[in-house]
């Protein structure tokens, strides 16, 4: 595909997304219908689409319209791309710009915050002086981070294997297990280091949270909202113990057995109707469903779909999970509440409410990471019974 054809394809996919199709579904659907597109074409189109979604509001203003073409024009104008070459109309490429589009692109516009209007005041309050830096970071591509599996190797040794795989990395200071991929990110999943369980994909914020908690050999650990199990496997890399995974939707855990086997960890999957039979646990870790606002640069489609009503619903679910999970913790055990959110309503407010309603619990430690810390947004709180 020519560069212009890639742009036209991205425009069509964006229009599909704007009509209501989830981004991943739209991209997958196009890839399945377009066998002629090589891996570099698919990667380039995906990058175009995600860049456009990250900067959707400002790009629509710069491009003169809020459809796929206008947004794509705006993004490329912001990046100072050669618009005449990319909108040449040659072959399957994007049609040449109209006079109105040329004028819109040439105009000086004040770039709006690339976030839903309703959430901006809330984030300004919650983030304070850190809001501008976080808002700007959400417009950028996220770094690719790896977690070294300490059960199998060291960070230095993992780097050497990754180098042989064609993946160049650098240690990250936020966690002793963290590596940032500098070159070859698409080679990670097919490389020896990943295939043999030496490394996993995981943002540094999650790794830092796990590293900050007190782990002891012999503990029975339950990941209450396990999903793919990344947090549980990170915990298992730091200690010897018994590991259990639970999720209200067991289908979310379908990849966990294979991931655990690759990592060299025994994980017992616990069905929702039998979890009380396995209790109590020394540690219950709750990475609860949330807005994902701290990860919106990775899933930019999600921020435009998120609503105030969805936040209210999530708050109710979060409070219920925290209450239920607290009943599974052994006396003297540890309860952990975590989100990948930047919103106080999902973080500190939930923690304060839980302690007020359950005075037998106290907060030992809480921590909020934002994109200004060089990571995704992440919050966690550690509780113990008074």
RODO-925014 format. One record per residue: residue in three letters; x, y, z of N, C-alpha, C, O, CB in turn. Coordinates in steps of 0.001 Angstrom, whole numbers, plus 500000, padded with zeros to 6 digits. Glycine has a CB too. Layout:
RODO-925014
ALAXYZXYZXYZXYZXYZ/...
//
This chain:
RODO-925014
UNK500840498801500000500000500000500000500878501252500000501921501298500652499048500004501226/UNK500432502261499256501149503526499264500810504292500551499797504005501188500795504369498001/UNK501640505255500934501301506069502116499924506720502003499191506812502988502356507149502324/UNK499576507177500784498271507804500588497134506801500750496079507140501285498198508449499212/UNK497346505556500286496327504522500432496138504148501900495023503853502331496704503280499614/UNK497219504161502660497109503890504096496266504963504782495458504663505661498509503818504744/UNK496460506208504372495681507305504947494194507145504616493342507321505487496201508662504428/UNK493888506817503375492497506635502983491864505480503752490705505558504159492395506387501475/UNK492624504417503946492119503280504725491837503695506165490808503328506732493127502113504699/UNK492754504464506756492544504939508121491295505811508216490560505738509201493767505720508606/UNK491056506625507208489868507477507182488598506624507198487659506908507942489884508392505938/UNK488579505582506372487404504717506301487180503969507619486042503798508056487553503717505147/UNK488259503530508239488133502836509528487651503803510604486823503440511440489484502200509945/UNK488161505027510589487708506028511552486214506305511403485501506434512399488501507326511381/UNK485744506396510172484310506607509962483492505445510529482410505640511082484010506782508464/UNK484027504247510382483367503070510949483317503176512478482292502879513091484103501772510520/UNK484417503596513081484476503750514540483528504853515007482836504700516014485918504064514994/UNK483501505954514277482636507069514652481159506719514532480314507353515165482944508274513794/UNK480848505714513722479455505280513588479038504345514718477867503983514832479247504589512247/UNK480014503951515566479674503121516722480427501815516844480293501130517858478252502823516689/UNK481214501444515850481972500191515913483185500363516822483930501327516651482417499742514495/UNK483412499460517787484616499557518620485873499533517759485908498876516719484658498410519645/UNK486894500247518191488101500418517385488744499079517009489076498848515846489105501277518136/UNK488913498210517992489573496935517709488767496099516717489340495435515853489785496147519004/UNK487451496131516837486599495383515910486708495950514506486755495200513531485138495408516378/UNK486747497280514400486858497910513092488189497571512434488229497277511240486701499421513215/UNK489272497609513193490592497297512657490704495826512268491249495491511217491671497651513674/UNK490186494961513120490232493521512833489405493194511595489823492402510751489721492708514043/UNK488220493813511492487364493571510332488034493985509035487954493276508032486053494310510486/UNK488703495148509057489410495582507854490549494620507517490721494253506355489955497007508037/UNK491317494216508507492460493334508252492014492006507640492690491474506760493234493077509552/UNK490890491472508096490403490192507584489933490307506138490032489354505365489268489673508458/UNK489424491475505784488943491671504413490055492119503465489857492175502251487818492693504398/UNK491217492437504020492287493036503202493543492183503254494557492586503826492603494469503680/UNK493470491019502662494598490095502684495803490655501934496934490213502137494191488760502085/UNK495551491613501082496660492204500302497572493053501192498720493311500830496105493070499142/UNK497075493484502340497850494368503214498883493568503985498551492584504645496926495125504186/UNK500130493989503903501199493317504633501235493764506086500463494627506504502545493585503969/UNK502142493166506849502232493484508279502590494944508505502088495566509441503264492589508959/UNK503460495504507652503821496918507802502638497823507479502458498870508101505012497266506896/UNK501827497409506494500628498184506164499654498183507342499131499230507723499942497615504901/UNK499417497012507910498471496906509029498952497721510224498161498387510892498280495433509437/UNK500259497661510487500812498416511610500678499916511369500321500662512280502285498044511835/UNK500963500355510153500885501791509840499452502296509936499206503370510486501444502066508435/UNK498508501530509406497099501936509471496641502013510917495952502955511311496207500954508681/UNK497023501030511697496645501029513115497201502261513832496502502900514618497147499747513805/UNK498454502582513554499064503759514178498315505031513787498065505894514629500546503874513779/UNK497960505144512505497199506322512054495870506439512807495507507517513275496939506245510531/UNK495160505333512915493848505337513558493971505717515033493201506537515533493175503959513417/UNK494931505126515719495063505394517149495577506805517414495153507441518379495994504375517791/UNK496477507301516579496907508696516719495718509634516563495584510608517303497999509039515682/UNK494856509334515593493680510169515351492712510125516528492143511154516892492970509724514075/UNK492517508966517122491601508851518253492159509547519495491402510137520267491321507379518557/UNK493462509483519691494052510171520840493822511683520756493630512350521773495557509870520925/UNK493844512212519527493756513670519339492483514051518587492462515022517830494991514192518576/UNK491459513299518800490233513435518001489649514849518041489301515387516990489190512448518489/UNK489532515462519210488894516781519319489728517861518647489213518636517841488666517143520786/UNK491010517912518977491870518951518399492075518738516904492168519700516142493225518975519111/UNK492145517472516485492340517174515061491114517550514245491249518063513134492658515690514863/UNK489920517306514775488696517676514062488627519183513865488195519660512815487453517183514823/UNK489055519931514877489052521380514764490060521849513719489766522735512916489357522017516117/UNK491257521245513734492296521634512786491962521187511367492302521865510398493636521053513209/UNK491294520038511254490975519508509929489686520039509336489401519800508163490897518036509994/UNK488905520755510124487710521396509584486442520585509639485390521081509235487952521761508209/UNK486494519334510132485276518531510273485548517392511251486693517021511508484802517974508890/UNK484449516851511789484606515790512792484322514407512221483919513504512954483689516049513973/UNK484532514234510898484456512896510321485870512339510191486842513006510547483735512918508937/UNK485978511122509683487286510489509595488285511287508790489452511384509169487151509136509004/UNK487845511859507684488761512624506831489243513894507540490432514211507513488072512989505500/UNK488322514612508167488713515826508860489674515562510001490643516297510187487501516529509377/UNK489405514504510771490276514156511898491654513733511404492670514117511985489648513031512739/UNK491691512943510334492976512504509800493764513675509234494980513753509413492771511443508726/UNK493085514576508559493730515786508054494329516594509208495459517075509122492722516646507262/UNK493553516736510287494009517517511424495225516932512094496153517660512446492918517649512417/UNK495236515610512280496386514945512902497638515135512056498700515472512579496104513444513100/UNK497514514921510750498675515050509865499152516499509798500351516754509682498334514541508454/UNK498217517448509871498606518862509885499368519183511168500369519899511140497361519776509754/UNK498889518649512294499600518851513561501009518280513511501934518827514111498826518213514710/UNK501163517170512785502468516519512670503318517095511537504420516620511265502281515033512455/UNK502790518114510894503498518802509802503887517836508677504990517896508134504756519499510345/UNK502949516947508347503173515989507259502981516688505906502428517785505829502205514770507388/UNK503447516032504854503304516550503485501891516221502999501661515151502437504395515936502515/UNK500959517129503214499553516851502916499286516720501427498445515914501029498681517937503488/UNK499976517489500590499750517374499144500132515993498641499467515441497765500545518445498387/UNK501192515437499189501609514091498767500640513028499277500293512099498548503031513787499269/UNK500199513167500546499340512152501144497895512246500664497169511253500695499382512269502645/UNK497475513417500225496121513600499688496241513954498202495854515035497758495335514723500477/UNK496786513010497467497064513225496042495968512685495136495826513128493997498378512583495672/UNK495184511716495646494145511096494838494665510011493921493894509445493147493454512132494030/UNK495943509706493984496509508671493116496070507286493573496023506998494769498045508762493100/UNK495749506435492607495411505053492922494285504960493929493208505524493741496622504327493445/UNK494558504233495008493563504068496068493770505079497194493243504907498293493619502646496628/UNK494534506126496920494862507099497941493741508084498236492712508110497562496073507842497539/UNK493973508897499270493003509904499685492866510982498607493849511377497980493419510534501033/UNK491647511446498407491366512470497391492053513785497762492267514067498941489834512686497240/UNK492395514586496756493033515880497030492161516750497929490938516613497940493326516618495718/UNK492797517645498682492083518534499587491251519555498811491656520029497750493067519248500514/UNK490109519875499349489274520933498792489810522283499266490663522357500151487779520748499207/UNK489285523356498651489712524688499077489353524932500549490120525549501289489068525768498184/UNK488187524445500957487767524621502350488709523884503303489029524387504380486323524121502542/UNK489152522684502900490068521927503743491433522601503811492052522645504874490211520497503224/UNK491893523113502710493173523833502701493109525026503644494057525288504384493531524300501270/UNK492001525743503617491842526905504482491792526501505953492392527153506808490578527673504107/UNK491068525414506239490949524950507630492303524535508187492648524873509319489964523774507724/UNK493063523805507388494370523334507830495328524507508049496159524476508956494956522353506806/UNK495206525544507208496114526687507295495777527612508455496623528391508894496086527468506002/UNK494542527531508957494111528442510020494775528098511343495052526936511639492592528401510174/UNK495021529128512123495546528934513466494379528664514412493462529478514514496370530173513933/UNK494410527540515096493330527205516021493919526909517397495035526403517521492507525991515501/UNK493153527231518408493558526888519773493180525434520017492006525070519947492884527837520836/UNK494173524610520300493903523187520459493137522931521755493605523302522831495215522385520442/UNK491965522300521664491219521964522881491873520767523580492731520088523016489728521653522546/UNK491453520535524795491920519344525509491284518125524858490073518098524641491571519414527038/UNK492082517130524548491550515946523870490958514960524866491436513835525016492645515263523048/UNK489910515409525542489159514620526510487689514983526381487368516073525908489673514860527965/UNK486783514092526793485357514453526784485117515690527649485688515807528733484489513270527289/UNK484281516606527180484062517875527883483627517681529334484060518424530215483021518694527151/UNK482774516686529588482193516540530920483214516142531977483034516425533162481093515523530884/UNK484291515481531542485251514960532515486396515926532796487129515751533770485810513650532027/UNK486553516935531958487681517863532115487661518577533466488691518592534139487667518894530994/UNK486535519174533902486538519837535223486890518877536360487593519255537297485171520463535497/UNK486407517647536278486679516659537307488176516345537379488756516308538465485878515382537041/UNK488795516121536219490222515813536195491068517022536587492115516870537216490628515321534811/UNK490622518208536221491356519405536652491404519486538175492441519806538757490705520681536073/UNK490286519197538805490225519224540270491070518112540882491825518349541825488775519098540745/UNK490941516903540347491620515747540927493133515791540727493883515360541602491068514476540328/UNK493588516308539585495013516311539266495708517622539624496933517667539732495203516029537804/UNK494941518672539805495531519949540178496526520440539146496239520455537949496202519839541519/UNK497698520842539616498714521397538716499268520365537747499911520728536762499847521987539519/UNK499027519071538011499510518019537117498576517768535938498879516955535064499699516739537889/UNK497432518470535913496467518217534838497036518473533446496905517602532586495246519073535041/UNK497667519634533175498148519875531810499108518809531312499018518380530162498820521214531739/UNK500022518379532163500987517377531739500316516040531453500673515357530493502061517205532798/UNK499342515663532284498628514410532060497763514481530810497710513524530038497768514065533269/UNK497086515603530605496237515760529422497075515675528156496666515059527171495477517098529469/UNK498252516298528185499126516237527016499657514820526798499744514361525659500293517220527172/UNK500009514131527871500538512771527745499496511824527160499848510890526440501007512253529108/UNK498226512053527458497162511199526920496999511359525415496331510546524775495848511510527609/UNK497601512395524844497559512611523392498697511885522679498734511840521449497623514105523077/UNK499632511312523456500825510706522873500725509170522904499887508601523604502090511181523627/UNK501588508530522139501668507067522203502316506640523511503229507298524009502462506505521000/UNK501840505543524055502383505028525310503638504201525039503740503562523991501326504179526055/UNK504584504205525958505753503344525789505365501875525948504378501552526609506851503720526803/UNK506140501004525343505946499564525513506828499123526669508048499285526626506286498766524194/UNK506213498571527696506941498165528900506845496657529098505823496039528800506396498901530139/UNK507915496089529600507970494661529891508242494449531376508931495244532016509055493965529033/UNK507692493366531909508010492953533273508879491699533224508513490703532601506712492697534098/UNK510013491756533877510903490598533956510367489641535015510029490060536122512367491031534287/UNK510290488379534681509804487346535594510946486912536505511797486119536103509227486129534809/UNK510965487432537730512061487152538658512107485690539092513104485237539655511939488036539877/UNK511050484966538835511054483538539154511978482771538213512446481682538548509631482968539078/UNK512240483340537033513025482633536029514355483294535687515269482623535208512224482495534793/UNK514477484594535923515673485273535435515868486588536165515097486939537059515584485513533923/UNK516910487310535774517156488656536286516914489666535165516792489297533997518608488786536848/UNK516847490916535531516612491929534509517770491987533513517544492089532307516405493298535158/UNK519009491924534008520167491990533109520185490811532140520454490974530950521470492020533918/UNK519893489618532671519909488428531816518781488481530787518968488080529638519787487152532669/UNK517620488971531193516500489074530261516816490044529124516421489811527981515235489523530997/UNK517514491110529429517891492069528390518756491429527312518613491739526129518628493247529006/UNK519654490537527722520537489877526752519733488979525818519989488951524614521621489052527479/UNK518762488244526363517927487383525528517073488231524592516919487902523416517031486474526401/UNK516526489310525109515736490207524271516580490796523145516096490960522025515130491328525116/UNK517826491111523436518697491650522404518886490636521279518903490996520102520054492047523000/UNK519028489361521655519138488307520642517848488183519835517871487763518678519474486962521303/UNK516731488549520448515441488511519751515237489718518843514243489800518122514310488437520758/UNK516175490645518883516033491860518088515275492961518788514768493880518146515358491547516811/UNK515193492872520125514448493850520923515425494590521833516066493981522689513322493158521761/UNK515532495882521649516419496701522474515624497325523610514562497905523384517112497798521626/UNK516135497209524831515408497695526001516315498532526901517537498543526750514820496518526792/UNK515680499227527836516403499992528841515696499825530177514466499829530217516502501493528445/UNK516438499679531275515799499565532599515025500824532942515402501929532551516849499288533685/UNK513933500642533682513130501764534151513296501867535660513285500857536364511626501595533757/UNK513447503072536144513774503271537556512593503013538487512797502802539682514277504671537767/UNK511364503024537970510187502919538840510020501539539468509379501412540511508948503260538060/UNK510588500501538846510460499147539392511657498315538955512163498481537845509131498479538932/UNK512111497415539834513302496615539535513053495517538514513980494817538108513828496002540796/UNK511790495367538097511442494361537083511157494977535724510899494254534761510237493564537535/UNK511199496308535629510658496998534457511709497304533399512819497743533699509998498277534883/UNK511320497056532144512128497402530982511258498158529992510101497798529771512747496134530327/UNK511812499200529398511122499900528319511697499460526989512915499427526810511238501433528483/UNK510823499122526062511263498685524736511594499924523908510754500803523711510165497808524029/UNK512834499973523429513288501100522616513224500791521130512926501668520319514703501484522998/UNK513505499543520773513470499119519373512912497701519291513180496863520152514888499191518730/UNK512136497449518249511616496108517997510415495702518816510328494534519195512669495141518226/UNK509468496600519119508327496206519953507477495086519365506906494287520108507459497391520194/UNK507389495021518041506552493990517430507256492636517362506664491643516940506137494420516037/UNK508511492604517776509241491334517831509127490656519192509529489503519352510702491562517499/UNK508581491370520170508532490836521532507757489529521595508259488532522114507906491852522475/UNK506529489530521065505635488381521235506133487117520550505743486016520939504273488719520711/UNK506985487249519539507483486071518821508893485701519260509474484753518732507460486318517316/UNK509450486435520217510826486200520638510943485146521721509957484776522358511436487477521120/UNK512159484672521920512432483627522910512131484110524326511588483354525133513891483171522814/UNK512474485349524636512286485851525999510817485795526406510494485407527529512811487287526117/UNK509936486181525501508507486157525805507967484731525776507225484328526672507735487034524813/UNK508333483981524764507797482629524599508184481702525741507446480769526057508270482043523294/UNK509322481944526357509784481086527462509461481663528832509909481134529849511277480862527355/UNK508694482736528868508224483265530132509211484106530906509034484324532105507803482172530967/UNK510246484582530243511203485455530936510634486859531121510962487546532088512527485525530157/UNK509779487282530190509184488616530274507704488549529913507249487633529228509924489608529343/UNK506977489541530391505566489740530052505360491217529748506104492066530238504620489265531214/UNK504367491519528951503974492906528724503201493404529936502195492810530323503124493046527430/UNK503669494488530532502965495073531676503505496477531928504718496686531959503124494183532949/UNK502599497435532107503050498801532327503810498914533641503575498152534579501864499763532317/UNK504718499872533690505578500039534861504776500457536091505199500167537210506665501073534574/UNK503636501125535927502846501545537090502349500340537883502399500344539113501656502407536645/UNK501873499315537190501423498095537865502584497402538555502447496911539675500758497138536869/UNK503725497363537884504906496728538471505354497454539733505718496819540723506050496692537457/UNK505325498780539699505739499569540860504802499340542036505250499281543181505785501058540508/UNK503504499209541766502545498957542834502800497611543496502798497509544722501122499012542292/UNK503018496584542691503298495254543233504589495274544046504663494657545109503395494211542098/UNK505604495979543554506898496041544251506781496759545588507561496490546502507940496745543378/UNK505817497670545717505697498479546928504976497749548058505013498203549201504971499763546614/UNK504328496642547764503553495921548774504413494871549484505343494327548888502328495253548129/UNK504104494582550760504902493617551532504470492180551275503384491772551687504798493921553022/UNK505307491421550604505006490030550295505855489115551151507000489434551472505235489737548807/UNK505285487961551526506005486982552340505780485593551773504670485251551366505554487045553819/UNK506828484803551749506696483421551273505656482684552115505558482886553325508066482681551330/UNK504888481833551453503891481029552145502505481634552168501566480990552633504329480791553528/UNK502349482846551682501028483473551691500099482835550656500528482386549593501154484977551424/UNK498816482812551009497773482416550071497194483694549479496618484512550198496659481543550768/UNK497347483865548165497002485120547504495852484899546533495905484009545684498224485705546768/UNK494816485715546666493683485674545742493666486947544911493647488050545458492342485503546508/UNK493674486799543596493431487914542680491934487893542396491446487053541639494298487800541338/UNK491206488833543016489746488761543025489129489178541696488064488680541330489197489631544130/UNK489772490073540974489289490513539646490396490221538648490977491139538069488899492059539633/UNK490685488957538450491939488543537818492069488936536358493152489331535926492084487078537929/UNK490989488838535586491127489099534151492194488197533559492154486979533737491473490579533891/UNK493152488793532855494237488011532257495271487532533245496126486722532888494911488810531217/UNK495220488011534488496109487495535532497467488152535628498347487635536316496308486070535325/UNK497667489279534958498975489913534962499471490311536333500650490133536639498944491103534102/UNK498579490855537182498985491273538529499356490055539371500332490093540119497854492076539218/UNK498580488974539251498860487774540035500202487172539650500952486732540521497748486742539848/UNK500517487146538366501795486603537919502952487492538366504045487000538645501806486448536396/UNK502711488800538434503745489711538940504015489446540417505164489478540858503325491183538730/UNK502958489187541179503118488850542591503886487539542740504798487428543560501742488749543285/UNK503505486552541935504141485236542013505624485291541674506397484450542131503445484267541082/UNK506025486278540876507437486425540558508264486897541729509492486829541685507604487371539428/UNK507604487383542800508317487946543940508279487079545187508931487404546180507758489278544261/UNK507533485986545158507400485184546375506990483756546035506551483463544923506376485818547331/UNK507145482876547022506641481510546914505366481425547738505345481811548906507705480457547396/UNK504315480923547130503064480839547857502030480063547075502361479349546128502545482219548177/UNK500774480203547472499658479567546774498843480673546119498487481656546771498772478703547752/UNK498545480516544827497950481592544048496605481169543465496474480109542853498896482023542932/UNK495601482042543675494242481758543256493724482927542416494014484089542699493326481503544484/UNK492956482597541383492409483626540495490897483480540410490367482379540262493042483533539083/UNK490215484620540506488759484658540435488353485844539578489025486876539580488120484749541856/UNK487260485701538847486691486829538126485193486595537992484740485473537768487364487010536726/UNK484441487669538131482991487549538004482602487050536624481563486410536458482319488888538283/UNK483445487345535622483261486824534269484421485876533973485480486326533536483186487988533206/UNK484243484569534202485346483621534027485964483638532633487124483257532474484867482241534329/UNK485206484075531611485742484108530252486954485034530154487809484848529289484660484555529267/UNK487029486026531033488168486942531001489473486236531368490559486727531061487926488112531951/UNK489359485088532022490562484374532475490996483267531519491855482458531868490321483782533845/UNK490423483217530329490688482082529453492156481960529044492624480856528766489838482191528224/UNK492888483075529005494306483030528638495220482793529835496413482543529661494700484316527955/UNK494679482869531040495516482786532237496244481449532396497430481457532725494673483032533449/UNK495598480307532180496343479041532345497592478967531474498643478524531938495442477864532019/UNK497490479394530221498648479357529329499714480351529784500905480041529742498223479660527883/UNK499303481531530215500258482530530692500970482045531950502177482232532104499549483861530967/UNK500204481415532853500786480920534090501790479792533818502851479723534438499682480432535034/UNK501433478913532880502347477823532532503633478367531939504720477879532250501683476854531549/UNK503517479370531089504700479986530489505572480647531555506799480644531454504287481019529430/UNK504933481210532573505675481901533631506211480952534693507007481358535540504795482937534285/UNK505781479677534657506241478719535664505533478885536990506132478669538044507722478856535869/UNK504247479271536955503481479527538169502238478636538187501544478513537178503085481025538266/UNK501960478016539333500734477246539506499639478170540006499762478762541078500947476063540485/UNK498573478293539235497443479143539606496179478301539610495887477598538643497301480351538633/UNK495432478377540700494149477678540777493029478641540424492877479686541056493925477073542188/UNK492246478287539414491104479099539013489937478782539946489554477623540103490720478840537517/UNK489383479814540556488307479627541526486999480127540924486900481291540536488619480367542858/UNK486001479260540844484693479639540314483977480560541293484172480436542502483835478389540027/UNK483152481482540797482451482423541685481644481744542781481554482263543894481536483294540877/UNK481055480591542481480189479943543472480958479110544490480352478536545395479184479069542774/UNK482285479031544360483053478222545313484130479020546036484950478451546757483691477058544599/UNK484129480336545847485213481129546410485225481109547929486296481130548536485115482546545927/UNK484050481068548557484005481066550022484597479794550601485063479783551740482576481233550507/UNK484579478723549819485137477453550288486665477489550363487276476719551104484694476320549370/UNK487267478385549595488723478512549595489219479553550598490408479588550915489207478872548208/UNK488321480396551095488702481445552044489002480830553416488552479721553704487578482510552162/UNK489763481542554269490277482899554073491628482891553353492312481871553266490410483614555422/UNK491983484078552838493253484265552145494106485276552912493584486179553565493020484737550682/UNK495414485109552820496321486060553475496311487403552752496481488455553368497754485497553524/UNK496110487350551429496051488569550620494906488449549624494765487431548946497402488820549880/UNK494090489494549543493083489588548489493374490870547712493314491969548263491609489584549078/UNK493688490716546439494058491840545572492885492121544643492444491240543905495370491533544753/UNK492381493353544682491214493724543877491599494806542881491608495987543230490051494208544777/UNK491910494434541667492136495393540587490783495564539908490465494865538946493268494905539563/UNK489996496498540418488564496545540110488293497122538724489133497834538173487833497368541158/UNK487118496818538153486714497474536900486676498990537114486206499466538148485316496948536415/UNK487169499732536140487231501186536310487157501876534953487030501224533917488524501596537051/UNK487238503192534973487177503973533738488351503685532819488239503829531602487131505450534056/UNK489489503275533400490704503083532607491310504400532171492123504434531248490410502233531392/UNK490917505504532835491388506825532409492899506957532431493459507758531682490789507885533281/UNK493565506193533270495018506233533302495670505539532127496876505666531917495506505625534558/UNK494874504796531350495416504047530214494794504484528891494904503770527895495194502555530417/UNK494151505632528868493424506037527662494334506314526471493853506319525338492605507260527954/UNK495610506541526679496473506693525509496679505346524815497012505307523631497832507299525916/UNK496481504232525548496565502886524954495236502464524334495207501713523359496990501860526014/UNK494144502951524905492797502608524416492016503905524178491016504152524851492037501677525440/UNK492459504730523233491858506067523076490394506049522689489672507009522959492612506836522049/UNK489945504980522064488525504889521728487668504913522986486556505440522979488244503615520922/UNK488203504330524082487426504200525315487089505549525930486014505706526510488184503362526319/UNK487979506522525817487699507797526488486534508539525845485827509284526523488937508681526472/UNK486326508343524548485222509029523877483896508313524091482835508894523865485505509150522388/UNK483946507061524523482728506298524800482297506420526263481149506137526605482939504828524445/UNK483221506842527118482949506868528553482010508015528905482159509123528391484256506992529345/UNK481034507747529788480034508737530165479954508874531681480456508030532423478665508360529594/UNK479315509954532126479117510166533559478251509058534158478458508655535302478474511539533814/UNK477291508573533392476435507481533873477247506206534064477016505463535018475274507227532891/UNK478189505947533175479053504775533316479920504890534568480179503892535240479940504606532068/UNK480370506115534882481174506309536089480350506003537339480846505363538267481720507750536150/UNK479106506453537368478235506169538512478049504663538688478103504150539806476866506856538334/UNK477831503963537584477648502513537655478918501830538156478852500911538973477253501952536280/UNK480065502278537669481331501685538095481586501926539581482069501036540280482486502251537267/UNK481267503110540059481463503407541478480690502438542355481189501994543389481037504840541786/UNK479476502110541946478659501170542720479281499777542701479314499100543728477220501117542167/UNK479773499346541546480414498032541425481695497983542256481954496992542938480726497713539943/UNK482492499044542203483749499090542952483511498954544454484202498199545137484493500393542657/UNK482531499690544955482224499626546379481757498230546780482115497726547845481158500660546739/UNK480953497611545915480455496265546210481596495251546233481648494389547111479398495845545174/UNK482513495355545265483647494425545213484517494556546461484914493554547056484493494677543949/UNK484809495786546852485647496011548026484999495427549273485677494834550112485909497506548219/UNK483703495595549390482989495064550553483019493535550544483295492916551572481528495571550571/UNK482740492930549402482725491469549316484111490883549548484258489888550258482195491025547958/UNK485117491495548953486473490967549064487000491043550488487771490180550908487402491718548135/UNK486595492063551236487089492207552606486696491035553487487390490713554452486572493491553213/UNK485581490397553153485136489244553925485917487979553655485708486970554329483710488992553657/UNK486812488009552684487600486827552331489011486863552907489788485927552720487674486690550829/UNK489339487948553607490699488135554111490839487535555505489984487741556366491068489629554134/UNK491917486797555721492190486208557021492538487291558039492991488376557676493326485187556917/UNK492319486982559320492698487921560366494192488217560261495013487302560197492342487361561770/UNK494534489505560245495937489884560092496400489904558656497574490147558377496798488956560869/UNK495465489643557728495822489602556315495790490983555674495600491995556349494889488673555571/UNK495980491005554352496091492256553604495028492314552513494836491357551763497498492402552991/UNK494346493445552436493387493725551384493957494849550538494411495860551074491984494098551966/UNK493939494683549209494478495698548311493398496085547307492763495229546690495761495185547584/UNK493206497394547158492258497945546188493065498705545146493912499525545501491188498877546879/UNK492814498443543854493605499076542801492742499418541606491769498727541304494754498171542374/UNK493117500507540921492494500880539660493571501415538722494672501751539158491369501934539879/UNK493246501491537433494111502195536485493431503500536102493306503837534925494406501319535216/UNK492991504229537131492223505454536941492947506659537529493771506534538435490841505315537572/UNK492619507830536987493116509104537498492063509827538334492347510884538898493563509994536345/UNK490872509285538420489734509956539040489623509656540528489633508495540936488458509554538345/UNK489516510703541334489379510524542780488116509747543125488085509021544119489366511880543486/UNK487075509894542311485820509191542575486007507686542581485268506969543255484777509574541545/UNK486983507205541840487254505767541778488372505345542720488570504154542961487608505369540364/UNK489099506316543249490302506018544020490151506405545490489600505648546289491497506739543417/UNK490645507587545834490619507996547232489226508066547816489032507726548983491275509317547380/UNK488250508499547032486883508593547547486339507216547923485650507076548934485966509255546508/UNK486643506209547122486186504850547424486862504317548685486222503667549512486466503910546236/UNK488146504594548826488893504132549996488343504776551264488115504093552263490394504449549844/UNK488129506090551224487621506800552399486228506315552779485919506150553959487597508307552140/UNK485400506092551780484041505607552051484074504226552695483316503957553627483215505563550753/UNK484947503348552202485025501991552746485451502022554210484867501319555035486006501136551925/UNK486448502817554540486930502891555916485873503488556837485726503050557978488215503716555987/UNK485140504481556350484079505077557158482983504067557470482438504049558574483485506284556443/UNK482664503228556488481598502244556677482082500969557349481279500177557842480975501903555351/UNK483400500773557370483981499568557963485135499972558878486297499811558504484469498576556858/UNK484838500493560069485879501034560954486878500008561453487908500373562020485243501684562126/UNK486589498722561251487570497705561653488744497628560682489722496930560947486899496338561755/UNK488654498340559563489732498380558574490403499751558590489743500772558784489191498057557158/UNK491712499766558385492435501026558268493358500963557057493735499882556605493241501327559561/UNK493713502127556541494589502228555385496042502275555846496433503163556604494242503475554540/UNK496829501322555386498251501288555712499041502176554750499978502870555144498781499841555667/UNK498643502134553492499391502872552466498489503074551259497699502198550906500701502116552060/UNK498613504222550638497911504467549378498840505272548475499678506042548945496548505223549612/UNK498673505077547178499579505744546240498870505966544916498204505069544399500869504918546030/UNK499018507172544369498478507514543051499620507794542090500442508679542331497528508736543137/UNK499669507042541010500616507302539929499863507966538784498744507573538457501315505985539453/UNK500484508976538175499889509615537013500866509530535850501992509056536000499514511088537317/UNK500422509993534700501288509962533527502475510906533685503476510774532981500496510326532277/UNK502364511850534604503483512743534886504627512002535573505749512506535628503021513910535754/UNK504347510802536099505383509981536731506082509066535730506899508228536110504778509148537849/UNK505758509234534455506379508394533440505765507019533317506419506077532867507818508253533729/UNK504514506899533713503820505608533662502372505852533295501962506994533086503926504848535022/UNK501598504785533215500155504943533114499625505449534454500328505411535463499470503600532709/UNK498385505921534455497755506271535716497375505013536471496796504091535897496526507151535485/UNK497701504971537769497409503773538567497278504193540024498030505041540506498527502678538395/UNK496314503591540723496097503872542141496005502553542892495443501582542387494811504726542358/UNK496563502521544110496334501366544967496317501799546416496957502778546799497403500292544740/UNK495573501052547213495522501257548659495629499911549358495009498933548941494217501992549077/UNK496413499869550416496608498661551204495884498823552534496107499797553252498120498371551424/UNK495015497864552861494247497899554099494688496773555028495200495739554598492741497794553804/UNK494470497012556311494610495954557303493508496140558342493002497249558508496032495973557968/UNK493133495081559037492134495204560096492765495828561330493865495461561742491522493829560438/UNK492038496784561913492518497425563133492512496395564256492880496712565387491643498665563505/
//
